[in-house]
C-alpha cells in the first residue's frame, strides 16, 4: 500500500447529511497522516441547512480541518484535472444521486465536475457510498461503476437491514486504507462486510 503523506486528495462531500460527522472525522485522519486535503462540496451539501447542521458551519469546519478553502462551484472544480492539482479524489459521502450521475457521465454539480476532471488524467476516484436504495434502484449504477476503470469503493455493509433492507453504507473507517490501495490501482477487499 502507498503511504498518503504528501498525496493531494480531494474530499468531495455530497448530501448524505447524516454521515457528515463520519466524513469530517476521516478528513482529520487524512490530514494527520500528512495528506494535503482539499474540500469540495456539491451544491446541496454546501447550501442546505438540516437537523445535522448548518451548511455554512459544515463548510467552515471542513475548511478548518483541511487548512484550505473549499471548492464550491463547477468553474472552480474544472481545472483540477487540466492543472494536475490532485492525485486522487474521494467522494465522502457519495449519495445515490451522485452515484447515478457518475455512472451515466452527467456533469452538472461541483462534485461530478471534480470527478470528471480527475478521470481526464486517469486518476483514482474513491466512492464512499451512503444510500437507502443501493440494493434497489441504485444497484445498476453501483454495478456499472464497480466495473469502470479508475473507480474504487470503500467496503460496504447493509445499514440496519431489518428496517432498511435496501440500504448500504460504506465503512468510513476504511477510507484511508481504500485510498492507499487505490493509489496503487488496487480495490481493497473484501468489498462487502458484515
N, C-alpha and C positions, 0 to 999 in steps of 0.2 A: 504494500500500500504506500502511496505517496504521502509524505508529510505535507500539511497545508500551510505551514509557516511561509509567509511571503506570497501565497497564492491570492489572486484578485478574484473575489467571489461576489457576484450579485445576489442579493437576497430579495427575491420578488414576493411581495405579500399580496394575496388576493382575499376575497371577502368571507372566508370561514372564520368569522369574528370570535367564535368560542375557542379557537385554538391559537389566538394571537399570543397569549402568555407563554405557551409552549414554544412558539416560533421565536419570540424575543429571548427566551432562555437559551435557545440554541445559538442565536446570534452572539450572545455573551460568550458562549463556549468557543465559537469560531474565532472571535476576536482574541480571547485569552490564549488560543493556540497559535496566534501570530498571523492569522489571515487578515487581509485587507478587505473588509466587507462594505459593500455599497448597498444601501437600502433602496428598493424600488417598490412603489405602491401602485396597484390598479386604481382606477378612478373611484370604484366603490369602496375599496379599503381606505382610500385617502379622504373620502367625502361623506361617509355615513357614520353618524353617531349611533351607538347601540347600547344595550344594557351592559356590554362588555367594555365600554369606554368611549370617550370622545375621539373622533378621528384625528383632530389636531394634537391631542395628547399622545396618541399612538405614534404619529409621525415624529413628534418631538422625542419620544422615548427611544425609538429605534435609531434616530439620528444621533442621540447622545451615546447609545451603546456602540454604534459603529464609528463615531467621530467623523461622519461625513453627511453632507446634505443628501436628502432623498431625491431620487428621480421620480417626478410626478407627472410627466407628460410624454406623449408619443414622440414629440420632436426631440426631447432630451434623451429618450431611450434609443432612438435610431442610430446614433453614432457609436454605440457600444461595440458593435462588430467592426465596422469600417475603420475605426481608430484603434482597434485591438485593446480595449480598455479593461476587459475581464478575461479570466482564464476559464471560468465556469459560472453558470447561473443556476440557482436553486430556487424553485417556486415553493415557498414555505409560508402558509399552506397553499395548496392548489385546490380550488373548487372544481366541481363537476363542470361548471360553465366554462372555466378557463381550460380545463382538460379537453372539452369538446372543441373549443376554438383552436387549440393547438393541433388536435387530431385532424381537423379539417383545413388547417392553414389559414385561419381567419386572423387578421392582424388589425384589431380595432381598439385595443387598450394599451396602456403603457407596458403592462407585463407581456402581452403577446408580441408587441414590437420588440421588447428587450430579448425575448427568446428567439424570435426570427433573426434578429441582428446577430445573435451568438451562433445560430445554426449556419449562418452565412460563412463562418470561418470554421465549421466542423467542430465547434466547442461543445463540451458536455452540458446537458440540461438535466438537472436532478428534480424529480417530481415528488413532493411530499403531500400526498393526497389526503383530503378530508372531505368526505361527502356522504350524504344519507342515501344516495341512489346508485352507488358504484356497481351493485350487483343487479341492477335493472337497466334503466335507460342509458346509463353511462358505461355499462360493461363493454359495449362495442368500441367506445373511444379509448378505454383503458387497454383493451386488446390491441387496438391499432397502434397506440404509442409504444406498447411493450415490444412491438415488432418493428419499430422505427429506429434507424441509426441515430446515435448520439443522445438518446433518452435513457435515463436511469431512474429507478424507483427506490425510494426509501421503503423498507419492508412494511407490509400491510397486515392488518388484522381486522376481523369483524368488530365493530363497535356496538356493544350491547345487542347481541344477535337476537335475543328474545323480544326486545322492544323495537329494534330497528334491524330487521333481518337483511336489508339490502345495503346497510352502511359499512363502509370501510374507512379506516383511518390509519395513517402511517404511524410508525413508532418513531416519534420525533427524536428520541434519544439515540437513534441510529443514523441521524442525518450526517454527522461528521464522518463516520465510517463509510457511508454511502458515497460521500464526496471524495474521500481518499481513493476509493475503488474506481469511481467514475473518472477521475483524473488519469487513471491507468487504463481506462477503456474496459472496465470490468463491472458487471452488475453484481452487487452484493447478494449473497444467498444465506439462508433461504429467503425468498421473497415474501412468502406467506407465513405468518407466525400465529401463535395462539395466545 
